[in-house]
Structure formats: structure tokens, C-alpha cells
Amino acid sequence: MEDLYIQILKNKLKQEEYEKLNKIKNKKVLKFIAESIELCNPDDVFICSDTPDEVAYIKNMAIVSKEESSALLTPGHTFHFDGYYDQGRDREVTKFLVPKGDKLSPALKQIDRDEGLSEIKELLKNSMKGKTMIVRFLILGPANSIFTIPCVECTDSWYVAHSVELLYRHGYKEFLDLPEDEKTDIFFTLHSAGELDENMTSKNYDKKRIYIDYIENTVYSVNTQYAGNSVGFKKLALRLAIRKAHREGWLAEHFMIIGVYGPNGRKTYLAGAFPSACGKTSTAMLEGEKILSDDLAYVRNINGICRAVNVECGIFGIIQGVNPIDDPLIYKTITSPNEIIFSNVLVKDGKVWWLDMGCELPEEGINYSGKWYKGKKDEKGEEILPAHKNARYTISLKALPNCDEELDNPNGVELGGIIFGGRDYRGYVPVQQGFDWVHGIIAYGVALETETTFAITEAEGKYEINIMSIQDFVSIPLGTYIKNYIEFGKKLKKVPCVFGVNYFLRDIKTGEYLNSRKDKHVWIKWMELRVHNDVKAIQTPTGLIPYYDDLKILFLDVLKKEYLKDDYVKQFTIRVPENLAKIERVLKFISTEIEDPPEEVYQVLNEQKERLLKAREKFGDYISPEKFI
């Protein structure tokens, strides 16, 4: 007897679309698509098999549907607006579906699986009536690789279907080779923008839901268009990958990866974890270096070597602050003819405008609030900015002149170092190196403290611990996640260096930033030298820091800038009170929010506390780096 889901597909799909699916033998894939069609009840279904004509059709339909507009002067540029209340990742309505008898960290949003499935499926029921369901087959990681994870997205948004075209590698051919049985791990996403208003934005934003079912490796998303909520293979599927990595002994991480050039043309790959809007993409895009990833990476131990790949092949980047002085390469790229989707920017005179772009903005135009003019206020009486702080650009990495040639290497690249950084105005120095793997992972990764930013929907300016910059996405107990990290390093024959950076240190008295935005390039170059032991470092209570003479040479070489001793002393003074207070905040968080943390966490932090106390006895509260020489 023919399987029920095959009958559904035959009945619901046009013959041409059915033939594309009929070439795929994996039952789990066909069953998911059939059940999604039955639930959402679309008028039509478009199966994308990745032919050039089909891809062009998706791009065209994004314009025809008015989800995007091509009314811009620069060829290839389009723009999209999300709803006014749909401008970032929404923590409150993003939840794990947890079956009875299972439990996650209390720090994570969650709902009973049966209850959550019932709720989300009720919201998705008939949500695509009058619309087309688009089915995309994609892969996470390079093709034909141990890193590769196949995935399927069903959506009714042409904008979302277009976005994944820029962000992910085609996967239809890989799906043709999948076995018929249901044992292969496949990630699924079912998304509906829901009912749309006259501006083609999600109307029922109060019923926005983003639920992650880790039992079936499925992400459900409804009544939202913001790509961080609707493109299921960004941070949403990261939650699924973390569980898979835990089972199999590797790491799924919130990493950028940059290829940094050293002496004699040597290239060293550094990965970095930063919360949103804390410098991750700008670090990955440093001029003169190579970008391999700006957001997500899978990391494996391959024959004792730490190797990594970019999960994606495109950038969904925050555009605020991108200007020709601080970010010349990315600025030139996104203002030149390229296929780019801009979201939630200001549009005026056929051009896109964003905050802090290095020029004066128009006083009127069109933005996510509709017709905009300077001084316009929302219903709460708050002024609406010309562009949203979380405005974005979506572009293929291969459009960038500095895209690394190893992007699609199925073996990945060897990591020489791992960086952790956040918005720490008070404590850590601009750059330091861990004494070893365990110290670096705990002191800079587990203890990563940052200020919340506009990339989430909650208020800005709230300090929080954000372990490894991945805390929101960890779908296993946080204590287990930290233990996995520690054990992963211990099993490597060649262990990457671990660094902590802080681009946001302020002067204690004046509150002024002590780093310029370009200084990060010097810190990165110093790290590259440290990976190869080309320069020595000063041991302080919190880590290994640079010598002034080495930085002086690097500032002149990299930035053509004189680096003053006074600046060095201000930047690398060890602030004992602030560091002690930081440790206490982290210890409190660990003891109250993390179940069964590894003993190494307490050991490393308490040892750091003791070093700080001894240094204070000898030198006082604020200690010049020269005191440790």
C-alpha cells in the first residue's frame, strides 16, 4: 500500500513539482513536506531543485510579492522591511519544546513539548491559505564533508527563500543521494509569516512564536519575518547542532573565522565568539585579511588537529556603523553592484541609508515605520530613528574580495586560536591570552560578560553573563556544554591558543573609549604572532598581555600610527576592583543558573581571584602593566 504522505504529495503538487520530490527517496524528508502541506494548506507548492531558472524565479517573486523592492539605483540591490515590532531575535517567544521527563537549564526559555506543539500547530494551521509554500533543500557546512548536515526549509515567504539563497549552500543534489531509511540526521524548518498587512509584514506579531523541537530536529516559526526568527538555519538550527555535537564529540559554535596573515605570507586562522553588535563581523572583515565565516562554525578534532568550517556561505550582518573610514572593505562591497538584500534601513532617492554610515542622513524617506520624517514618534511617544539599530544586509561571502579560498574545503581549516569578546566597559584589558586551554575557556568564555544590545528585542544597556556568546542557543545543560568544551581541548594533540578581547574598555574617570575601532586589527596581529610564539608576553593575574615595544611596532606597521606609552598603560592597567567584582558576578551566576558546573570553573576563577588579591597587596588597586615585567 502506498504511504499516506506520498498520496498527499501526489494530490497537492503539480506533476512537475511532484517529479522533483519523487527523485528523493528519504522517507523522513517526504513525510515532513507532506505533513507541512497538510497543516498549512497552501494554494500552491514550489519545489526548488536549485536550477538557475528556479533560483531566478524566487528572486523575481520576492519582488512581485512586494516582500522586497528593487526600487534602488544600484544594480542587484533590494530592500525589505520587517514589521515595526519584529526587528530582532525575540527571547520571550523563542522556546525549546521539552518532553516530560527531560529538562534543560532553567536559564533557557522552554515549554512542555506536547503543549508547545499543540499551540504552534494551531497557529500554523491554514496559515498558507492563499499563498505558495516554497521548499528549499540546503546543506550546513561544505558539501561531501564530515561536517555536512542536510536541511529543509518550508516557508511561505519569498523573502526568506531568497535570503537562504545568499546564506546557504545548495543541497538538492545531496538529498538525491540520501538513503531511504530515516536514520540520517536532517534539520527541518517550517515557517509562515502568517497573515500580512498592507505593507506585506506579519500582522499578528502578538502571536509570534519560534519553537525548537530537538526531538524531531525541527524549528517552527510563525507570525514573524525578521530573518533571525524566520531563516531557521541561523541561530535556531544552531540549537539543534549543539545537541548533535554533544552526542558526537564536536563543537557547534557562534564563531567568526578570519585568516590572518603573518610574517612571510603565513596565514593563521582565528575563530571568535562575540555577542551580536560586539565587533564579530567587523573583526572577520578586517582589511588585508581573509574572511571565512562571520557567524557560525562547526569545529571537529580531526587526527588531533582542531579544524573548523563555516556553516553558512553568506552574511546576515548588522549595518549600523559600517562606514568608509572604519570598515572600508565592507562599505565598498555593499555600496557596489552586488546581489544584496537590505532590511530595515531608510530608503530615499533610490538609495539606502543607515545609522552612523559616515554622512548626513536625509530628513525623510521610507523605513520600517512607513513614511518617515525627522521627529516622527511611535504610539508610545518615542522618536523613531531613520533606520533601525538592527538594520541588516544579506550578501553572499563570495561577493567579497577577501573571501577565503578555503570556504568550501570539505576538510575545513586548522584553528590556531579562539577569541572571546563582549562589551566590558570596566574590567578586562583590550587583548590577553589564557595561560592554557582550560584557563582561557573559563576566564574569557564562561566568564564572558556583556551589555545587551539592539540585536534582541529587550532593552539595551543591561549587563549579563553570556557564556561563550552562545548561552541563548544551548539546548543541553550549560554545565554539560562547558564540560564538553574543556574535554574537547584536552583530546587535541595541537591545542589552539585562547584569547580574550575587549574593544569597549572605557576610561574610569572620563568614560571615554580607550580603543579606536581600528585598534582591533593590531590585537588580531598580535594574536597571530602569539600562536607561533614569535613574540613574548607579560604574565598578569588575568592572563598574558603584550609588551609595549611589540605593540608599538604593530601599530606603525598595521595602522601607520604612533602608539604612545601612556595609551598602552591606560589600556593594559589591571583594574583589580573591577576584575574582582566581575569574578563574583560570574561565580554567582554559575552557582545559581548552571546545574552541575565542572569543578574546573570554580578552580580557575578562584585562582584568578587569589592572583588579583596578591597583586593588590603588592601594587594597589590599579596596576600598570610595567609592574609585572
C-alpha positions as CSV (number, residue, x, y, z in Angstrom):
1,M,0.0,0.0,0.0
2,E,1.3,3.4,-0.9
3,D,2.4,5.6,2.1
4,L,-0.1,8.2,3.1
5,Y,2.4,11.1,2.7
6,I,3.1,10.0,-0.9
7,Q,-0.6,10.2,-1.6
8,I,-0.8,13.7,-0.1
9,L,2.1,14.9,-2.3
10,K,0.6,13.4,-5.4
11,N,-2.7,15.1,-4.7
12,K,-1.4,18.5,-3.6
13,L,1.5,19.0,-6.0
14,K,1.5,19.8,-9.7
15,Q,3.1,17.0,-11.7
16,E,6.3,18.9,-12.4
17,E,6.8,19.7,-8.7
18,Y,6.0,16.1,-7.6
19,E,8.6,14.7,-10.1
20,K,11.3,16.8,-8.3
21,L,10.3,15.3,-5.0
22,N,9.9,11.8,-6.3
23,K,13.6,11.7,-7.0
24,I,14.2,12.0,-3.3
25,K,13.9,8.6,-1.5
26,N,14.4,9.6,2.1
27,K,11.1,8.9,3.8
28,K,11.6,11.4,6.6
29,V,12.0,14.3,4.1
30,L,8.9,13.4,2.1
31,K,6.9,12.9,5.3
32,F,7.9,16.3,6.7
33,I,7.0,18.1,3.5
34,A,3.7,16.3,3.2
35,E,2.7,17.0,6.8
36,S,3.7,20.7,6.4
37,I,1.4,21.0,3.4
38,E,-1.5,19.3,5.2
39,L,-1.1,21.6,8.2
40,C,-0.5,25.0,6.5
41,N,-2.8,24.3,3.5
42,P,-1.1,26.4,0.8
43,D,-2.7,27.1,-2.5
44,D,0.4,26.1,-4.4
45,V,3.8,24.4,-3.6
46,F,7.0,25.3,-5.3
47,I,9.9,22.8,-5.0
48,C,13.3,24.4,-5.7
49,S,15.8,21.9,-7.2
50,D,18.4,24.6,-7.4
51,T,18.4,25.2,-11.2
52,P,19.4,28.7,-12.3
53,D,15.9,29.3,-13.6
54,E,14.3,28.3,-10.3
55,V,16.6,30.5,-8.3
56,A,15.9,33.4,-10.6
57,Y,12.2,32.8,-10.2
58,I,12.5,33.0,-6.4
59,K,14.3,36.3,-6.6
60,N,11.7,37.7,-9.0
61,M,8.8,36.5,-6.8
62,A,10.3,38.3,-3.8
63,I,9.8,41.5,-5.9
64,V,6.5,40.5,-7.4
65,S,5.1,39.7,-4.0
66,K,6.3,43.1,-2.7
67,E,8.2,41.4,0.2
68,E,11.2,43.1,-1.4
69,S,11.6,46.1,-3.6
70,S,14.1,46.7,-6.3
71,A,13.5,50.5,-6.4
72,L,17.1,51.2,-5.9
73,L,19.7,52.8,-8.2
74,T,22.5,50.2,-7.6
75,P,22.0,47.0,-9.7
76,G,21.3,43.9,-7.6
77,H,20.2,45.8,-4.5
78,T,16.8,45.2,-3.0
79,F,15.3,46.1,0.3
80,H,12.8,44.5,2.7
81,F,11.0,45.8,5.8
82,D,10.1,43.7,8.8
83,G,7.2,44.7,10.9
84,Y,7.6,47.5,13.4
85,Y,7.6,45.1,16.3
86,D,9.6,42.4,14.5
87,Q,13.1,43.8,14.5
88,G,15.2,41.3,16.3
89,R,15.5,37.9,18.0
90,D,12.7,37.6,20.4
91,R,13.8,35.8,23.5
92,E,10.4,35.7,25.2
93,V,8.7,33.7,22.4
94,T,11.6,31.6,21.4
95,K,11.4,28.3,23.3
96,F,12.6,24.8,23.4
97,L,9.9,22.1,23.3
98,V,10.9,19.9,26.3
99,P,9.3,16.4,26.6
100,K,8.1,15.2,30.0
101,G,11.0,13.7,32.0
102,D,13.6,15.8,30.2
103,K,15.0,19.1,31.4
104,L,17.2,21.9,30.3
105,S,18.9,24.7,32.1
106,P,16.4,27.0,33.9
107,A,18.1,29.9,32.2
108,L,16.6,28.8,28.9
109,K,13.1,29.5,27.7
110,Q,11.1,26.3,27.4
111,I,7.6,24.9,27.2
112,D,6.2,21.4,27.6
113,R,6.6,19.7,24.2
114,D,3.0,18.4,23.9
115,E,1.6,21.8,24.9
116,G,4.0,23.7,22.6
117,L,3.4,21.5,19.6
118,S,-0.3,21.9,20.0
119,E,0.0,25.7,20.3
120,I,2.4,26.2,17.3
121,K,0.5,23.8,15.0
122,E,-2.8,25.6,15.8
123,L,-1.1,28.9,14.8
124,L,0.3,27.3,11.6
125,K,-3.0,25.7,10.7
126,N,-4.2,27.1,7.3
127,S,-1.5,29.8,7.7
128,M,-0.5,29.5,4.0
129,K,-4.0,29.5,2.5
130,G,-3.9,31.9,-0.5
131,K,-0.1,31.7,-0.6
132,T,2.6,29.5,-2.0
133,M,4.8,27.2,0.1
134,I,8.4,27.3,-1.1
135,V,10.6,24.3,-0.3
136,R,14.3,24.7,-0.2
137,F,16.9,22.0,0.2
138,L,20.2,23.2,1.7
139,I,23.3,22.0,3.5
140,L,25.0,23.3,6.5
141,G,28.8,23.2,6.1
142,P,30.6,22.3,2.8
143,A,29.4,19.5,0.5
144,N,30.8,16.0,0.8
145,S,32.2,16.6,4.2
146,I,32.2,15.1,7.6
147,F,30.8,18.5,8.7
148,T,27.8,18.5,6.3
149,I,24.3,18.5,7.7
150,P,21.3,18.4,5.2
151,C,18.4,20.6,5.9
152,V,14.9,21.5,4.5
153,E,13.0,24.8,4.9
154,C,9.3,25.1,4.0
155,T,8.2,28.8,4.0
156,D,5.5,31.0,2.6
157,S,7.9,34.0,2.4
158,W,9.7,34.7,-0.9
159,Y,12.0,37.0,1.1
160,V,13.1,34.1,3.3
161,A,13.5,31.8,0.3
162,H,15.7,34.5,-1.3
163,S,17.7,35.1,1.9
164,V,18.6,31.4,2.2
165,E,19.9,31.5,-1.4
166,L,22.5,34.0,-0.3
167,L,23.3,32.5,3.1
168,Y,23.5,28.7,2.5
169,R,24.8,26.2,0.0
170,H,22.5,24.4,-2.4
171,G,21.5,20.9,-1.2
172,Y,19.1,19.3,-3.6
173,K,21.8,17.1,-5.2
174,E,22.8,15.9,-1.8
175,F,19.2,15.0,-0.9
176,L,19.0,12.8,-4.0
177,D,21.8,10.7,-2.5
178,L,20.2,10.3,0.9
179,P,19.3,6.7,1.9
180,E,15.6,5.8,2.0
181,D,15.7,5.0,5.8
182,E,15.1,7.6,8.4
183,K,18.4,7.4,10.3
184,T,20.2,10.3,8.7
185,D,20.2,13.5,10.9
186,I,18.3,16.2,8.9
187,F,17.3,19.6,10.2
188,F,13.8,20.9,9.3
189,T,12.2,24.3,9.5
190,L,8.6,25.2,8.9
191,H,7.9,28.9,8.7
192,S,4.9,31.0,8.0
193,A,4.9,34.8,8.0
194,G,1.2,34.4,8.9
195,E,-1.4,37.0,7.8
196,L,0.2,40.0,6.2
197,D,-0.8,43.7,6.4
198,E,-0.8,46.2,3.6
199,N,2.9,46.6,4.0
200,M,3.5,42.9,3.5
201,T,4.6,42.5,7.1
202,S,3.4,40.0,9.7
203,K,0.1,41.3,11.0
204,N,-0.3,39.2,14.2
205,Y,3.0,39.9,15.8
206,D,1.4,39.4,19.2
207,K,1.1,35.7,18.2
208,K,4.7,35.4,17.1
209,R,6.2,32.0,18.1
210,I,9.5,30.4,17.5
211,Y,9.7,26.9,18.9
212,I,12.5,24.4,18.6
213,D,11.7,20.7,18.8
214,Y,15.0,19.0,19.4
215,I,13.4,15.5,19.4
216,E,12.5,15.8,15.7
217,N,15.3,18.3,14.8
218,T,12.5,20.8,13.7
219,V,12.2,24.5,14.1
220,Y,8.7,26.0,13.9
221,S,8.3,29.8,13.3
222,V,5.1,31.8,12.7
223,N,3.9,35.4,12.5
224,T,7.4,36.8,12.0
225,Q,9.6,37.8,9.1
226,Y,12.8,39.0,10.8
227,A,15.4,36.7,9.3
228,G,16.9,35.7,12.7
229,N,13.4,34.3,13.5
230,S,12.4,33.0,10.1
231,V,15.6,31.7,8.5
232,G,15.6,28.5,10.5
233,F,19.2,27.6,10.0
234,K,20.7,30.6,11.7
235,K,20.7,30.6,15.5
236,L,17.6,28.4,15.6
237,A,19.3,25.3,14.0
238,L,22.4,26.1,16.0
239,R,20.4,24.8,19.0
240,L,19.9,21.5,17.2
241,A,23.5,21.3,16.1
242,I,24.7,21.7,19.6
243,R,22.8,18.6,20.7
244,K,24.2,16.7,17.7
245,A,27.7,17.9,18.5
246,H,27.3,16.8,22.1
247,R,26.3,13.3,21.1
248,E,29.2,13.0,18.6
249,G,32.0,14.8,20.4
250,W,32.5,18.0,18.4
251,L,31.5,21.7,18.8
252,A,28.8,23.8,17.1
253,E,29.7,27.4,17.8
254,H,28.8,31.1,17.4
255,F,32.1,31.8,15.7
256,M,33.5,34.1,13.1
257,I,36.7,32.8,11.4
258,I,39.4,35.0,9.9
259,G,42.5,34.1,8.1
260,V,45.2,36.4,9.4
261,Y,48.4,37.0,7.5
262,G,51.7,36.8,9.5
263,P,55.4,37.1,8.5
264,N,56.4,35.8,5.1
265,G,52.8,35.4,3.9
266,R,51.9,32.9,6.6
267,K,48.2,32.6,7.2
268,T,46.7,31.6,10.6
269,Y,43.0,31.0,11.2
270,L,41.5,32.5,14.3
271,A,37.9,31.9,15.4
272,G,36.0,34.3,17.6
273,A,32.8,34.3,19.6
274,F,31.2,37.7,20.2
275,P,27.5,38.6,21.2
276,S,25.7,40.5,18.4
277,A,26.9,44.0,17.8
278,C,30.1,43.5,19.7
279,G,32.5,43.5,16.8
280,K,32.3,40.0,15.4
281,T,31.6,40.8,11.7
282,S,34.0,43.8,11.7
283,T,36.7,41.6,13.1
284,A,36.0,39.0,10.4
285,M,36.1,41.7,7.8
286,L,39.5,43.3,8.6
287,E,41.1,44.8,5.5
288,G,44.0,42.8,4.3
289,E,42.9,39.6,5.9
290,K,40.6,36.8,4.7
291,I,37.1,36.1,5.9
292,L,36.0,32.5,6.2
293,S,33.0,33.0,8.5
294,D,31.2,35.8,10.2
295,D,28.8,34.0,12.4
296,L,28.6,30.2,12.8
297,A,31.1,27.3,12.7
298,Y,31.4,23.6,13.3
299,V,34.6,22.5,14.9
300,R,36.0,19.0,15.0
301,N,39.0,17.1,16.2
302,I,40.4,15.6,13.0
303,N,43.5,13.5,13.8
304,G,44.3,15.6,16.8
305,I,44.0,18.9,14.9
306,C,41.3,21.4,15.7
307,R,39.6,22.1,12.3
308,A,36.6,24.2,11.5
309,V,34.2,25.1,8.7
310,N,31.7,27.9,8.1
311,V,28.2,26.5,8.5
312,E,27.0,29.2,6.0
313,C,28.3,30.8,2.9
314,G,26.8,34.3,3.3
315,I,26.5,37.2,5.8
316,F,23.4,38.5,7.6
317,G,25.2,41.4,9.0
318,I,24.4,44.4,11.2
319,I,24.8,47.5,9.1
320,Q,24.8,50.2,11.7
321,G,28.3,51.8,12.0
322,V,29.6,50.5,8.7
323,N,31.4,53.5,7.1
324,P,34.2,54.1,4.7
325,I,36.7,55.1,7.4
326,D,36.3,52.2,9.9
327,D,35.1,49.5,7.5
328,P,36.3,50.4,4.1
329,L,36.1,46.9,2.6
330,I,32.6,46.0,3.6
331,Y,31.4,49.6,2.9
332,K,32.7,49.4,-0.7
333,T,31.2,46.0,-1.2
334,I,27.7,46.9,0.0
335,T,27.6,50.2,-2.0
336,S,28.7,48.5,-5.2
337,P,26.6,46.4,-7.7
338,N,26.1,43.1,-5.9
339,E,23.2,40.9,-5.0
340,I,22.3,42.3,-1.6
341,I,19.1,42.4,0.5
342,F,18.9,45.4,2.8
343,S,16.5,45.2,5.7
344,N,15.0,47.9,7.9
345,V,17.2,50.7,6.5
346,L,16.0,54.2,5.4
347,V,15.2,54.5,1.6
348,K,15.4,57.8,-0.1
349,D,16.1,58.9,-3.7
350,G,16.8,55.3,-4.8
351,K,19.5,54.8,-2.1
352,V,19.7,53.1,1.2
353,W,20.8,54.9,4.4
354,W,21.7,53.6,7.8
355,L,22.8,54.9,11.2
356,D,26.4,56.0,11.6
357,M,27.3,55.4,7.9
358,G,29.7,58.4,7.9
359,C,27.5,61.0,6.3
360,E,24.4,63.1,7.0
361,L,21.1,61.2,6.5
362,P,18.0,62.5,4.8
363,E,15.3,64.0,6.9
364,E,12.6,62.0,5.3
365,G,12.1,58.8,3.4
366,I,10.6,55.3,3.8
367,N,11.6,52.9,6.6
368,Y,10.1,50.1,8.7
369,S,7.6,52.5,10.2
370,G,6.3,53.5,6.7
371,K,6.7,57.1,5.6
372,W,9.3,58.6,7.9
373,Y,10.3,62.2,8.7
374,K,12.7,63.6,11.3
375,G,11.0,63.8,14.7
376,K,8.4,61.1,13.9
377,K,7.2,59.3,17.1
378,D,5.6,56.0,17.7
379,E,2.4,55.3,19.7
380,K,4.4,55.4,22.9
381,G,5.8,58.8,22.1
382,E,9.3,57.6,21.4
383,E,11.2,59.0,18.5
384,I,11.6,56.7,15.5
385,L,15.1,56.7,14.1
386,P,15.7,56.9,10.4
387,A,16.9,53.3,10.3
388,H,16.7,50.6,12.9
389,K,19.7,49.9,15.0
390,N,19.4,46.3,14.0
391,A,19.1,47.1,10.2
392,R,20.9,44.4,8.2
393,Y,22.4,43.4,4.9
394,T,22.4,39.9,3.4
395,I,25.1,39.1,0.9
396,S,27.0,36.0,-0.4
397,L,30.5,35.7,1.0
398,K,31.8,35.1,-2.5
399,A,30.8,38.6,-3.4
400,L,33.5,39.9,-1.0
401,P,37.0,40.4,-2.5
402,N,38.6,39.0,0.7
403,C,36.5,35.8,0.8
404,D,38.8,33.0,1.9
405,E,39.6,30.4,-0.8
406,E,39.1,27.6,1.7
407,L,35.4,28.4,2.2
408,D,34.2,25.2,0.7
409,N,37.1,23.0,1.7
410,P,35.4,19.8,3.0
411,N,38.3,19.3,5.5
412,G,37.9,22.7,7.0
413,V,40.8,24.9,8.2
414,E,43.1,24.4,11.2
415,L,42.3,26.9,14.0
416,G,45.4,28.5,15.6
417,G,43.4,30.4,18.2
418,I,40.0,31.1,19.6
419,I,38.8,34.5,20.7
420,F,36.1,35.5,23.2
421,G,34.9,39.1,23.4
422,G,32.0,41.2,24.6
423,R,31.1,44.8,25.8
424,D,33.0,45.1,29.0
425,Y,33.4,48.8,29.8
426,R,35.0,48.3,33.2
427,G,37.2,45.2,33.5
428,Y,39.3,43.3,31.0
429,V,42.1,44.7,29.0
430,P,41.8,45.0,25.2
431,V,43.6,41.7,24.5
432,Q,45.0,38.9,26.6
433,Q,45.9,35.3,26.3
434,G,44.9,32.4,28.5
435,F,47.6,30.5,30.4
436,D,46.3,27.3,28.8
437,W,43.1,25.9,27.2
438,V,41.2,25.5,30.4
439,H,42.0,28.9,31.8
440,G,41.2,30.7,28.6
441,I,37.9,28.9,28.0
442,I,36.7,29.6,31.6
443,A,38.2,33.1,32.2
444,Y,37.2,34.5,28.8
445,G,34.5,32.2,27.5
446,V,32.5,31.1,30.5
447,A,33.0,34.5,32.2
448,L,32.1,36.4,29.1
449,E,30.1,39.4,30.4
450,T,28.5,41.9,28.0
451,E,25.9,44.6,27.7
452,T,22.7,43.6,25.9
453,T,22.3,45.3,22.5
454,F,19.6,46.1,19.9
455,A,20.0,42.7,18.2
456,I,17.5,41.3,20.7
457,T,14.1,42.8,21.4
458,E,14.7,43.5,25.1
459,A,16.0,46.8,26.4
460,E,19.6,47.8,25.8
461,G,22.2,48.5,28.4
462,K,21.6,45.5,30.7
463,Y,24.7,43.7,31.8
464,E,24.6,39.9,31.6
465,I,26.7,36.8,31.5
466,N,26.7,35.3,28.1
467,I,28.7,32.1,28.2
468,M,30.8,31.6,25.1
469,S,28.4,34.1,23.4
470,I,26.1,31.1,22.9
471,Q,24.1,30.9,26.0
472,D,20.7,31.7,24.4
473,F,21.2,28.7,22.0
474,V,22.5,25.9,24.2
475,S,20.0,23.1,24.1
476,I,21.8,20.9,26.6
477,P,22.6,21.6,30.3
478,L,25.1,24.5,30.4
479,G,27.3,22.6,32.8
480,T,27.5,19.8,30.2
481,Y,28.2,22.2,27.4
482,I,31.2,23.7,29.4
483,K,32.5,20.2,30.3
484,N,32.3,19.3,26.6
485,Y,34.4,22.3,25.7
486,I,37.0,21.5,28.3
487,E,37.2,17.9,27.3
488,F,37.4,18.7,23.6
489,G,40.6,20.7,24.1
490,K,42.1,18.0,26.3
491,K,41.8,15.5,23.4
492,L,43.6,17.6,20.9
493,K,47.2,16.9,20.0
494,K,47.6,20.5,18.9
495,V,45.7,22.9,21.1
496,P,44.6,26.4,19.8
497,C,45.6,29.4,21.9
498,V,42.7,31.1,23.7
499,F,42.3,34.9,23.8
500,G,40.0,37.4,25.4
501,V,39.4,40.7,23.8
502,N,37.5,43.8,24.9
503,Y,37.0,46.5,22.3
504,F,34.9,48.6,24.6
505,L,37.1,49.4,27.6
506,R,36.4,52.9,28.9
507,D,38.5,55.4,30.9
508,I,37.5,55.1,34.6
509,K,37.4,58.9,35.1
510,T,36.2,60.3,31.7
511,G,34.2,57.4,30.4
512,E,35.8,57.7,27.0
513,Y,36.7,54.6,25.0
514,L,40.3,53.6,25.3
515,N,40.3,51.8,21.9
516,S,39.6,53.1,18.5
517,R,37.6,50.9,16.2
518,K,40.6,50.2,14.1
519,D,42.8,49.1,17.0
520,K,41.3,45.6,16.9
521,H,43.5,44.9,13.8
522,V,46.6,45.3,16.0
523,W,45.2,43.0,18.6
524,I,44.5,40.4,15.9
525,K,48.0,40.7,14.5
526,W,49.5,40.2,18.0
527,M,47.4,37.1,18.5
528,E,48.7,35.7,15.2
529,L,52.3,36.2,16.4
530,R,51.5,34.6,19.8
531,V,50.1,31.4,18.1
532,H,53.5,30.9,16.6
533,N,55.5,32.1,19.7
534,D,57.0,34.9,17.6
535,V,56.7,37.4,20.5
536,K,56.8,37.1,24.3
537,A,54.0,38.1,26.7
538,I,53.7,39.6,30.2
539,Q,52.1,37.4,32.8
540,T,49.4,39.2,34.8
541,P,46.7,37.9,37.2
542,T,44.1,37.7,34.4
543,G,46.3,36.4,31.5
544,L,49.2,37.1,29.2
545,I,49.3,40.6,27.8
546,P,51.5,42.2,25.1
547,Y,54.8,44.1,25.6
548,Y,54.6,47.8,24.7
549,D,57.5,47.5,22.2
550,D,55.7,44.8,20.2
551,L,52.5,46.8,20.0
552,K,54.4,49.9,19.0
553,I,55.8,48.1,16.0
554,L,52.4,46.6,15.1
555,F,50.6,50.0,15.4
556,L,53.1,51.5,13.0
557,D,53.1,48.6,10.6
558,V,49.3,47.9,10.6
559,L,47.7,51.3,11.1
560,K,50.6,53.7,10.3
561,K,50.0,55.1,13.7
562,E,52.3,56.1,16.6
563,Y,51.4,54.2,19.7
564,L,52.1,56.2,22.9
565,K,53.3,54.6,26.1
566,D,50.6,56.5,28.0
567,D,47.9,54.8,25.9
568,Y,49.4,51.4,26.5
569,V,49.5,51.9,30.2
570,K,45.9,53.1,30.3
571,Q,44.7,50.2,28.1
572,F,46.6,47.5,29.9
573,T,46.4,48.6,33.5
574,I,44.9,45.7,35.5
575,R,41.8,47.0,37.3
576,V,41.7,44.9,40.4
577,P,38.4,46.0,42.0
578,E,36.5,45.7,38.7
579,N,38.0,42.3,38.0
580,L,37.2,41.0,41.5
581,A,33.6,42.2,41.1
582,K,33.4,40.5,37.7
583,I,34.5,37.2,39.2
584,E,31.9,37.5,42.0
585,R,29.2,38.1,39.4
586,V,30.3,35.1,37.3
587,L,30.5,32.9,40.4
588,K,27.1,33.9,41.5
589,F,25.7,33.1,38.0
590,I,27.4,29.8,37.9
591,S,26.2,28.7,41.3
592,T,22.6,29.8,40.7
593,E,22.0,29.3,37.0
594,I,24.1,26.3,36.0
595,E,23.3,22.8,37.2
596,D,26.4,20.7,37.9
597,P,29.1,23.0,36.5
598,P,32.6,21.4,36.1
599,E,34.9,21.8,39.1
600,E,37.4,23.5,36.8
601,V,35.2,26.5,36.6
602,Y,35.4,27.3,40.3
603,Q,39.1,26.3,40.4
604,V,40.1,28.7,37.6
605,L,38.0,31.6,38.8
606,N,39.1,31.3,42.4
607,E,42.8,31.0,41.4
608,Q,42.3,34.2,39.4
609,K,40.8,35.9,42.4
610,E,43.8,34.9,44.5
611,R,46.2,36.2,42.0
612,L,44.4,39.5,41.9
613,L,44.3,39.8,45.7
614,K,48.1,39.1,45.9
615,A,48.8,41.7,43.2
616,R,46.7,44.3,45.0
617,E,48.6,43.7,48.3
618,K,51.8,44.4,46.4
619,F,50.9,47.1,43.9
620,G,47.4,48.6,44.8
621,D,44.0,48.6,43.0
622,Y,45.2,49.8,39.6
623,I,48.4,48.2,38.4
624,S,50.4,49.4,35.4
625,P,51.4,46.6,33.1
626,E,55.0,47.5,33.6
627,K,54.8,46.4,37.2
628,F,54.5,42.8,36.0
629,I,57.7,42.8,33.9
